[in-house]
Amino acid sequence: MPRPAGPPTVRLRRLAAELSALRADAQLTREQVEEQTGVNQGTLWRIEKGQAKPHNGTLETLFDLYGVTESRRTELIELTRGAKQPGWLAQFKDALLKEAIPEVYAAYIGFETEAKTMNTYESSFVPGLLQTEEYARAVMIDGWPMEADAVERRLETRMQRQIVLSQKRDGRDPLELWAVLDEAVLRREVGSRAVMRAQLGRLLEMGERPNITLQVIPFNRGAHPGMSGAFTCFKFGSLAPNIVHTESLAGAFFLELEADVERFGLAFDHVRAMALSPRDSGTFLAMLMTE
């Protein structure tokens, strides 16, 4: 079952995976860990699922049982210090901006900031990382009712997010983005014709970057797996297990089960196979701009 808003950060998920692997290497069940350390099975389960941040004392107890070296202990304890910090948003100086960001959105930004690769399929909107300021503002104003100040704060956040596509992050390369858009995204007039023309131009420009792949699924390609709704697959490499984000009127969800992640990964493989090639997608965008 999907878990609603408030998933753990990438660092907490990585720590959870590391602790689970250490217990497996020690060939211990959670029941045996409780018998030998007094750490409650339920607490250990939440720690290994990334649903609870362990105290240093609990970590040291587990490290002693698992036979963890000093250097490894230092590395894992360092993870706990940033385990609740959702990327750049945690350091953002504008307190009012933080208040305007729902918890699930903050978590999404954290995953976006930490991910190595992001594969996204959109059926209605241009992905936030590729939106112009005018398009983003129109989406917010014409969407759910929102105070003018909140719109501007949310808009500032969206524009700030886009730095992941152009700047190195803690020594790592910029985010690799692969976006597949249904033709409906490009045909829907958001804001005005001028706003959409500028947005199409932005997509053409961004599609030329080496770390961005952009594809379009034309209407004439027929039915495809993405018709069930938009989704995003975050891939973290060795940093943490992959995760999937989906969103609808029922709410936003992060899927972490391996079977779910594999299913959405397969769906993305299907939609990009059905889409126009990146080069033909650029031609398609240019054609729409002339209409």
Residue frames relative to the residue before (quaternion, step in Angstrom):
aa qw qx qy qz dx dy dz
M 1.0000 0.0000 0.0000 0.0000 0.00 0.00 0.00
P 0.4839 -0.6606 0.4712 0.3279 3.63 -0.94 0.74
R 0.3212 -0.7302 0.5717 0.1920 3.51 -1.18 0.63
P 0.4458 -0.7311 0.4462 0.2602 3.62 -0.73 1.00
A 0.8528 -0.2182 0.1361 0.4545 3.49 -1.42 -0.22
G 0.7516 0.4338 -0.2985 0.3973 3.50 -1.26 0.54
P 0.2466 0.7796 -0.5466 0.1806 3.64 0.94 0.73
P 0.6087 -0.5560 0.3993 0.4011 3.61 -1.21 0.32
T 0.5674 -0.5762 0.4556 0.3722 3.54 -1.25 0.37
V 0.6918 -0.4599 0.3459 0.4362 3.56 -1.30 0.21
R 0.6569 0.5225 -0.3209 0.4386 3.59 0.91 -0.86
L 0.6649 0.4921 -0.3072 0.4706 3.58 0.96 -0.84
R 0.6382 0.5155 -0.3228 0.4720 3.60 1.04 -0.74
R 0.6430 0.5093 -0.3298 0.4673 3.59 1.01 -0.73
L 0.6349 0.5237 -0.3238 0.4666 3.57 0.98 -0.87
A 0.6382 0.5346 -0.3204 0.4519 3.57 0.97 -0.88
A 0.6705 0.4967 -0.2969 0.4643 3.58 0.92 -0.93
E 0.6431 0.5268 -0.3205 0.4540 3.58 1.01 -0.81
L 0.6798 0.4870 -0.2946 0.4626 3.60 0.89 -0.90
S 0.6297 0.5247 -0.3305 0.4679 3.57 1.04 -0.74
A 0.6609 0.5040 -0.3009 0.4676 3.58 1.00 -0.85
L 0.6366 0.5297 -0.3284 0.4542 3.59 1.01 -0.78
R 0.6493 0.5028 -0.3190 0.4731 3.59 0.99 -0.78
A 0.6405 0.5210 -0.3215 0.4637 3.56 1.04 -0.82
D 0.6457 0.5202 -0.3171 0.4604 3.59 0.99 -0.84
A 0.6813 0.4696 -0.2780 0.4878 3.57 1.12 -0.71
Q 0.3498 -0.7733 0.4584 0.2636 3.57 1.38 -0.06
L 0.4518 0.6647 -0.4549 0.3836 3.53 0.89 1.04
T 0.3555 -0.6868 0.5846 0.2451 3.55 -1.12 0.68
R 0.6370 -0.5040 0.3889 0.4347 3.58 -1.22 0.22
E 0.6104 0.5528 -0.3508 0.4458 3.57 1.06 -0.69
Q 0.6649 0.4964 -0.3028 0.4688 3.58 0.97 -0.84
V 0.6126 0.5412 -0.3461 0.4605 3.58 1.08 -0.74
E 0.6549 0.5084 -0.3148 0.4622 3.58 0.95 -0.86
E 0.6479 0.5310 -0.3172 0.4445 3.59 0.97 -0.86
Q 0.7624 0.4041 -0.2058 0.4617 3.58 0.96 -0.88
T 0.7927 0.2970 -0.1507 0.5106 3.60 1.14 -0.49
G 0.4398 -0.6888 0.4681 0.3362 3.57 1.12 -0.55
V 0.4767 0.6448 -0.4496 0.3934 3.60 1.29 0.04
N 0.4585 -0.7227 0.4507 0.2539 3.58 -0.53 1.18
Q 0.5643 -0.6246 0.4251 0.3327 3.58 -1.00 0.88
G 0.6560 0.5209 -0.3103 0.4496 3.57 0.97 -0.87
T 0.6396 0.5157 -0.3151 0.4749 3.55 1.02 -0.82
L 0.6580 0.5076 -0.3071 0.4638 3.56 0.94 -0.91
W 0.6247 0.5370 -0.3397 0.4538 3.59 1.00 -0.78
R 0.6720 0.4915 -0.3006 0.4652 3.61 0.91 -0.92
I 0.6300 0.5272 -0.3332 0.4627 3.58 1.05 -0.75
E 0.7142 0.4552 -0.2564 0.4658 3.58 0.89 -0.96
K 0.6731 0.4443 -0.2991 0.5100 3.60 1.23 -0.24
G 0.5120 -0.6700 0.4075 0.3507 3.58 1.27 0.08
Q 0.5093 0.6669 -0.4070 0.3609 3.58 1.22 0.34
A 0.7691 0.1955 -0.1372 0.5928 3.58 1.29 -0.07
K 0.3481 -0.7158 0.5673 0.2111 3.54 -1.06 0.80
P 0.3471 -0.7748 0.4853 0.2088 3.64 -0.52 1.10
H 0.4853 -0.6240 0.5227 0.3192 3.55 -1.18 0.61
N 0.6342 -0.5470 0.3828 0.3899 3.57 -1.16 0.53
G 0.6250 0.5482 -0.3406 0.4392 3.57 1.05 -0.74
T 0.6451 0.5062 -0.3127 0.4794 3.57 1.03 -0.84
L 0.6334 0.5351 -0.3285 0.4523 3.57 0.98 -0.83
E 0.6684 0.5044 -0.3091 0.4510 3.57 0.85 -0.96
T 0.6266 0.5376 -0.3303 0.4574 3.57 1.03 -0.77
L 0.6779 0.4776 -0.2833 0.4817 3.56 0.95 -0.91
F 0.6264 0.5405 -0.3384 0.4482 3.59 1.00 -0.80
D 0.6357 0.5292 -0.3292 0.4555 3.60 0.98 -0.84
L 0.6796 0.4932 -0.2880 0.4604 3.56 0.93 -0.94
Y 0.7352 0.4294 -0.2319 0.4705 3.59 0.96 -0.89
G 0.4239 -0.7267 0.4489 0.3013 3.58 1.27 -0.15
V 0.2411 0.7999 -0.5098 0.2051 3.57 1.03 0.83
T 0.4689 -0.6877 0.4820 0.2736 3.61 -0.93 0.92
E 0.6642 -0.5232 0.3583 0.3960 3.57 -1.23 0.43
S 0.6624 0.5093 -0.3145 0.4505 3.59 0.90 -0.89
R 0.6557 0.5017 -0.3054 0.4744 3.57 1.04 -0.80
R 0.6127 0.5472 -0.3454 0.4537 3.58 1.05 -0.76
T 0.6483 0.5292 -0.3162 0.4468 3.56 0.92 -0.92
E 0.6554 0.5243 -0.3020 0.4520 3.57 0.97 -0.90
L 0.7071 0.4628 -0.2677 0.4628 3.58 0.89 -0.94
I 0.6306 0.5160 -0.3378 0.4712 3.59 1.03 -0.70
E 0.6052 0.5525 -0.3485 0.4549 3.58 1.10 -0.67
L 0.6044 0.5631 -0.3497 0.4420 3.57 1.10 -0.68
T 0.6600 0.5298 -0.3222 0.4241 3.58 0.97 -0.83
R 0.6008 0.5908 -0.3659 0.3952 3.60 1.09 -0.58
G 0.7713 0.2831 -0.1756 0.5423 3.58 1.09 -0.61
A 0.3561 0.7983 -0.4430 0.1992 3.56 1.30 0.15
K 0.7485 0.3476 -0.2147 0.5223 3.61 1.15 -0.46
Q 0.5502 0.6128 -0.3955 0.4066 3.60 1.25 0.25
P 0.2321 -0.8167 0.5136 0.1237 3.63 -0.31 1.19
G 0.7875 -0.3649 0.1961 0.4562 3.57 0.33 1.26
W 0.8384 -0.2091 0.1364 0.4845 3.55 -1.21 -0.60
L 0.5569 0.6273 -0.4026 0.3665 3.61 1.09 -0.55
A 0.6224 0.5638 -0.3401 0.4231 3.58 1.10 -0.71
Q 0.7273 0.4061 -0.2387 0.4992 3.56 1.13 -0.59
F 0.4501 0.7061 -0.4576 0.2991 3.58 1.26 -0.13
K 0.4347 -0.7707 0.4109 0.2198 3.57 -0.65 1.10
D 0.6457 0.5367 -0.3303 0.4312 3.59 1.11 -0.55
A 0.3159 -0.7806 0.5088 0.1788 3.59 -0.24 1.27
L 0.6197 0.5474 -0.3517 0.4389 3.59 1.03 -0.71
L 0.6095 0.5517 -0.3523 0.4473 3.55 1.10 -0.69
K 0.6379 0.5313 -0.3296 0.4496 3.57 0.94 -0.85
E 0.6586 0.5244 -0.3097 0.4419 3.56 0.97 -0.88
A 0.6735 0.5005 -0.2971 0.4557 3.59 1.13 -0.56
I 0.6570 0.5174 -0.3019 0.4578 3.58 1.26 -0.22
P 0.3699 -0.7252 0.5317 0.2337 3.63 -0.57 1.08
E 0.6542 -0.5483 0.3520 0.3839 3.58 -1.15 0.59
V 0.6690 0.5008 -0.3174 0.4483 3.58 0.91 -0.87
Y 0.6324 0.5188 -0.3287 0.4721 3.60 1.09 -0.68
A 0.6267 0.5274 -0.3303 0.4690 3.57 1.03 -0.76
A 0.6404 0.5123 -0.3220 0.4731 3.58 1.02 -0.80
Y 0.6271 0.5392 -0.3291 0.4557 3.58 1.01 -0.86
I 0.6549 0.5079 -0.3046 0.4694 3.58 0.94 -0.90
G 0.6319 0.5356 -0.3312 0.4518 3.55 1.01 -0.78
F 0.6635 0.4868 -0.2984 0.4834 3.59 0.94 -0.86
E 0.6298 0.5458 -0.3160 0.4534 3.55 1.02 -0.86
T 0.6773 0.5032 -0.2787 0.4587 3.56 0.99 -0.88
E 0.7460 0.4245 -0.2142 0.4663 3.57 1.00 -0.86
A 0.5678 0.6449 -0.3804 0.3421 3.61 1.15 -0.55
K 0.4315 -0.6546 0.5550 0.2780 3.53 -1.25 0.56
T 0.7955 0.0490 0.0244 0.6035 3.55 0.98 -0.96
M 0.0952 -0.7804 0.6170 0.0355 3.55 -1.11 0.75
N 0.0815 -0.7866 0.6120 0.0118 3.58 -0.62 1.18
T 0.0401 0.8332 -0.5471 0.0697 3.58 -0.56 1.09
Y 0.1414 -0.7496 0.6403 0.0902 3.54 -1.13 0.77
E 0.0606 -0.8027 0.5934 -0.0010 3.58 -0.88 0.98
S 0.2095 -0.7984 0.5567 0.0937 3.54 -0.95 0.92
S 0.7950 0.2903 -0.1403 0.5139 3.61 1.18 -0.42
F 0.8078 0.2245 -0.0878 0.5380 3.59 0.97 -0.84
V 0.5076 -0.5478 0.5495 0.3745 3.51 -1.31 0.34
P 0.5315 -0.6326 0.4392 0.3529 3.66 -0.84 0.84
G 0.6188 -0.6019 0.3653 0.3483 3.58 -0.99 0.86
L 0.6591 0.5247 -0.3174 0.4354 3.59 0.99 -0.77
L 0.7365 0.3948 -0.2186 0.5039 3.60 1.22 -0.38
Q 0.4947 0.6858 -0.4177 0.3324 3.60 1.25 0.02
T 0.4100 -0.6349 0.5833 0.2975 3.53 -1.24 0.55
E 0.6457 -0.5208 0.3726 0.4160 3.58 -1.20 0.34
E 0.6611 0.5161 -0.3135 0.4454 3.60 0.97 -0.84
Y 0.6423 0.5093 -0.3199 0.4752 3.59 1.00 -0.81
A 0.6594 0.5140 -0.3092 0.4531 3.59 0.89 -0.94
R 0.6515 0.5127 -0.3223 0.4569 3.59 0.94 -0.86
A 0.6540 0.5155 -0.3145 0.4557 3.59 0.94 -0.87
V 0.6281 0.5354 -0.3329 0.4561 3.59 1.00 -0.81
M 0.6960 0.4776 -0.2739 0.4609 3.58 0.92 -0.91
I 0.6811 0.4929 -0.2947 0.4542 3.59 0.91 -0.89
D 0.7486 0.3968 -0.2165 0.4850 3.58 0.94 -0.90
G 0.5838 0.5772 -0.3761 0.4297 3.59 1.27 -0.09
W 0.8109 -0.1462 0.1341 0.5505 3.58 -0.91 -0.91
P 0.5891 -0.5868 0.4083 0.3768 3.63 -1.02 0.72
M 0.0708 0.7902 -0.5993 0.1064 3.54 -0.92 0.99
E 0.5376 -0.6167 0.4654 0.3377 3.58 -1.02 0.76
A 0.6145 -0.5858 0.3835 0.3635 3.57 -1.08 0.76
D 0.6522 0.5137 -0.3179 0.4579 3.59 0.96 -0.83
A 0.6445 0.5216 -0.3165 0.4609 3.56 1.02 -0.82
V 0.6070 0.5523 -0.3458 0.4549 3.58 1.07 -0.76
E 0.6909 0.4839 -0.2844 0.4556 3.58 0.85 -0.96
R 0.6489 0.5039 -0.3227 0.4699 3.58 1.02 -0.76
R 0.6591 0.4953 -0.3036 0.4776 3.57 0.98 -0.88
L 0.6280 0.5393 -0.3273 0.4556 3.56 1.06 -0.77
E 0.6361 0.5299 -0.3218 0.4593 3.57 1.00 -0.86
T 0.6329 0.5292 -0.3211 0.4650 3.55 1.03 -0.79
R 0.6678 0.5155 -0.3084 0.4397 3.58 0.85 -0.95
M 0.6670 0.4840 -0.3063 0.4765 3.57 0.95 -0.80
Q 0.6346 0.5345 -0.3223 0.4558 3.58 1.06 -0.79
R 0.6001 0.5895 -0.3508 0.4114 3.58 1.05 -0.77
Q 0.6471 0.5881 -0.3230 0.3621 3.56 0.99 -0.80
I 0.5019 0.6579 -0.4344 0.3557 3.60 1.20 -0.18
V 0.5516 0.6231 -0.4062 0.3774 3.62 1.16 -0.41
L 0.6514 0.5244 -0.3131 0.4502 3.58 1.22 -0.43
S 0.7844 0.3389 -0.1588 0.4947 3.58 1.19 -0.37
Q 0.7573 0.3523 -0.2003 0.5121 3.60 1.17 -0.40
K 0.5205 -0.6051 0.4989 0.3376 3.53 -1.20 0.61
R 0.2187 -0.7766 0.5825 0.0983 3.57 -1.12 0.73
D 0.8199 -0.1654 0.0579 0.5450 3.54 -0.35 1.30
G 0.7535 -0.3894 0.2035 0.4892 3.56 0.93 0.91
R 0.6147 0.5370 -0.3529 0.4573 3.60 1.25 -0.18
D 0.6051 -0.5707 0.4153 0.3683 3.55 -1.22 0.55
P 0.6445 -0.4954 0.3946 0.4284 3.60 -1.25 0.31
L 0.6597 -0.5183 0.3759 0.3935 3.55 -1.23 0.50
E 0.2967 -0.7119 0.6061 0.1944 3.57 -1.09 0.79
L 0.0763 -0.8228 0.5630 -0.0108 3.58 -0.53 1.21
W 0.0381 -0.7553 0.6542 0.0133 3.56 -0.95 0.96
A 0.0033 -0.8283 0.5571 -0.0594 3.58 -0.39 1.24
V 0.1016 -0.7606 0.6399 0.0407 3.55 -0.96 0.97
L 0.0989 -0.8178 0.5669 0.0046 3.57 -0.68 1.13
D 0.4133 -0.6568 0.5670 0.2762 3.53 -1.05 0.79
E 0.6173 -0.5675 0.3891 0.3813 3.60 -1.09 0.64
A 0.5669 0.6163 -0.3808 0.3922 3.60 1.13 -0.61
V 0.5825 0.5850 -0.3660 0.4296 3.59 1.12 -0.69
L 0.7357 0.4361 -0.2173 0.4705 3.56 0.95 -0.93
R 0.6700 0.5065 -0.2944 0.4560 3.58 1.14 -0.58
R 0.6195 0.5629 -0.3513 0.4194 3.58 1.11 -0.64
E 0.3114 -0.7652 0.5352 0.1760 3.59 -0.67 1.10
V 0.0552 -0.7949 0.6038 -0.0246 3.57 -0.40 1.28
G 0.8087 0.1835 -0.1643 0.5341 3.59 -0.71 1.07
S 0.6617 -0.4081 0.3412 0.5285 3.56 0.35 -1.29
R 0.6795 -0.4568 0.3553 0.4510 3.55 -1.27 0.10
A 0.6381 0.5303 -0.3283 0.4514 3.58 1.01 -0.77
V 0.6371 0.5195 -0.3219 0.4696 3.58 1.01 -0.83
M 0.6844 0.4827 -0.2912 0.4624 3.59 0.92 -0.88
R 0.6151 0.5335 -0.3561 0.4585 3.60 1.03 -0.70
A 0.6625 0.4918 -0.3042 0.4761 3.58 0.95 -0.86
Q 0.6462 0.5228 -0.3210 0.4539 3.59 1.03 -0.77
L 0.6385 0.5103 -0.3235 0.4768 3.58 0.99 -0.79
G 0.6301 0.5287 -0.3258 0.4662 3.56 1.06 -0.76
R 0.6315 0.5263 -0.3283 0.4653 3.58 1.04 -0.79
L 0.6466 0.5189 -0.3233 0.4562 3.58 0.96 -0.83
L 0.6322 0.5243 -0.3261 0.4681 3.58 1.00 -0.80
E 0.6656 0.5100 -0.2874 0.4629 3.55 0.95 -0.91
M 0.6977 0.4722 -0.2783 0.4613 3.59 0.84 -0.98
G 0.6242 0.5659 -0.3351 0.4217 3.57 1.08 -0.68
E 0.6186 0.5467 -0.3364 0.4531 3.58 1.26 -0.30
R 0.5525 0.6192 -0.4043 0.3846 3.61 1.18 -0.30
P 0.5590 -0.6530 0.3963 0.3226 3.61 -0.96 0.80
N 0.7256 0.4229 -0.2512 0.4811 3.61 1.10 -0.54
I 0.6805 0.4367 -0.2866 0.5138 3.59 1.29 0.19
T 0.0675 -0.7629 0.6425 0.0238 3.55 -0.91 1.00
L 0.0585 -0.8128 0.5791 -0.0240 3.57 -0.73 1.10
Q 0.0266 0.7968 -0.6015 0.0506 3.56 -0.84 1.03
V 0.2395 -0.7587 0.5941 0.1184 3.54 -1.24 0.62
I 0.2237 -0.7347 0.6219 0.1528 3.57 -1.08 0.79
P 0.2809 -0.7774 0.5358 0.1724 3.63 -0.37 1.17
F 0.6588 -0.5131 0.3749 0.4028 3.56 -1.22 0.46
N 0.6914 0.5202 -0.2967 0.4042 3.60 0.95 -0.85
R 0.5352 0.6074 -0.4216 0.4086 3.61 1.25 0.07
G 0.4828 -0.7119 0.4074 0.3068 3.58 1.30 -0.03
A 0.7839 -0.3217 0.2445 0.4714 3.53 -1.30 -0.44
H 0.0244 0.7890 -0.6130 0.0315 3.56 -1.17 0.62
P 0.6868 -0.5205 0.3098 0.4017 3.65 -1.16 0.44
G 0.6277 0.5720 -0.3450 0.3997 3.61 1.09 -0.55
M 0.5082 0.6731 -0.4187 0.3368 3.58 1.21 -0.28
S 0.5638 0.5987 -0.3879 0.4162 3.60 1.23 -0.25
G 0.7224 -0.3982 0.2463 0.5088 3.59 1.21 -0.37
A 0.6274 -0.5577 0.3997 0.3682 3.53 -1.27 0.46
F 0.0591 0.7859 -0.6144 0.0373 3.56 -1.20 0.54
T 0.1836 -0.7674 0.6060 0.1008 3.54 -1.28 0.46
C 0.1917 -0.7656 0.6071 0.0924 3.56 -0.96 0.95
F 0.1630 -0.7771 0.6035 0.0729 3.59 -0.73 1.10
K 0.0776 -0.7855 0.6134 0.0246 3.56 -0.88 1.00
F 0.1851 -0.8346 0.5169 0.0442 3.56 -0.73 1.13
G 0.4493 -0.6733 0.4727 0.3483 3.60 1.21 0.01
S 0.8035 -0.2299 0.1936 0.5139 3.58 -0.88 -0.94
L 0.4999 0.6974 -0.4077 0.3123 3.58 1.25 -0.23
A 0.7758 -0.1721 0.1632 0.5847 3.60 0.97 -0.87
P 0.6286 -0.5105 0.4025 0.4269 3.61 -1.23 0.26
N 0.5561 -0.6122 0.4474 0.3403 3.57 -1.17 0.61
I 0.1259 -0.7863 0.6031 0.0459 3.56 -1.26 0.45
V 0.2565 -0.7591 0.5833 0.1331 3.58 -1.20 0.61
H 0.1676 -0.7691 0.6102 0.0898 3.57 -1.09 0.79
T 0.0162 0.7654 -0.6432 0.0150 3.54 -1.01 0.89
E 0.0774 -0.8107 0.5802 0.0094 3.56 -1.13 0.58
S 0.0973 0.7631 -0.6338 0.0808 3.55 -1.11 0.79
L 0.7274 -0.3854 0.3008 0.4816 3.58 -1.25 -0.19
A 0.6132 0.5561 -0.3472 0.4408 3.58 1.21 -0.44
G 0.6862 -0.4423 0.2871 0.5010 3.58 1.26 -0.28
A 0.5049 -0.6209 0.5062 0.3215 3.53 -1.37 0.01
F 0.0737 -0.8112 0.5801 0.0042 3.56 -0.98 0.86
F 0.2184 -0.7280 0.6333 0.1457 3.53 -1.24 0.63
L 0.1802 -0.7901 0.5819 0.0684 3.57 -0.72 1.11
E 0.1032 -0.8401 0.5324 0.0030 3.56 -0.71 1.10
L 0.5167 0.6402 -0.4293 0.3726 3.60 1.20 -0.34
E 0.5842 -0.6234 0.3937 0.3392 3.55 -0.95 0.91
A 0.6459 0.5287 -0.3242 0.4453 3.59 0.98 -0.83
D 0.6499 0.5071 -0.3137 0.4714 3.60 1.02 -0.79
V 0.6567 0.5134 -0.3090 0.4580 3.57 0.91 -0.94
E 0.6617 0.4985 -0.3061 0.4690 3.59 0.97 -0.84
R 0.6415 0.5370 -0.3302 0.4371 3.60 0.98 -0.81
F 0.6952 0.4449 -0.2790 0.4908 3.58 0.92 -0.87
G 0.5950 0.5513 -0.3667 0.4556 3.59 1.10 -0.57
L 0.6482 0.5044 -0.3025 0.4837 3.55 1.04 -0.81
A 0.6263 0.5325 -0.3330 0.4619 3.58 1.02 -0.80
F 0.6565 0.4990 -0.3198 0.4666 3.59 0.97 -0.81
D 0.6110 0.5426 -0.3519 0.4565 3.59 1.02 -0.74
H 0.6558 0.5132 -0.3086 0.4598 3.58 1.01 -0.82
V 0.7045 0.4669 -0.2999 0.4424 3.61 0.76 -0.93
R 0.6747 0.4694 -0.3270 0.4663 3.62 0.94 -0.68
A 0.6082 0.5363 -0.3550 0.4654 3.59 1.20 -0.48
M 0.6906 0.4707 -0.2702 0.4780 3.59 1.10 -0.70
A 0.6062 0.5925 -0.3435 0.4042 3.58 1.21 -0.51
L 0.6162 -0.4953 0.4452 0.4203 3.54 -1.33 0.20
S 0.5823 -0.5543 0.4444 0.3952 3.57 -1.18 0.46
P 0.6642 -0.4945 0.3513 0.4370 3.63 -1.14 0.36
R 0.6615 0.5043 -0.3152 0.4569 3.59 0.95 -0.82
D 0.6872 0.4658 -0.2813 0.4814 3.59 0.92 -0.93
S 0.5938 0.5565 -0.3597 0.4565 3.57 1.15 -0.57
G 0.6244 0.5293 -0.3293 0.4708 3.59 1.08 -0.74
T 0.6379 0.5183 -0.3131 0.4758 3.56 1.02 -0.82
F 0.6389 0.5311 -0.3112 0.4614 3.55 1.04 -0.86
L 0.6449 0.5145 -0.3143 0.4697 3.59 0.96 -0.86
A 0.6546 0.5141 -0.3125 0.4577 3.58 0.93 -0.90
M 0.6300 0.5353 -0.3276 0.4574 3.57 1.06 -0.77
L 0.6549 0.5125 -0.3152 0.4574 3.57 0.94 -0.86
M 0.6256 0.5531 -0.3379 0.4342 3.58 1.03 -0.72
T 0.6780 0.4934 -0.2946 0.4584 3.60 1.09 -0.66
E 0.5837 0.5944 -0.3799 0.4020 3.58 1.20 -0.36
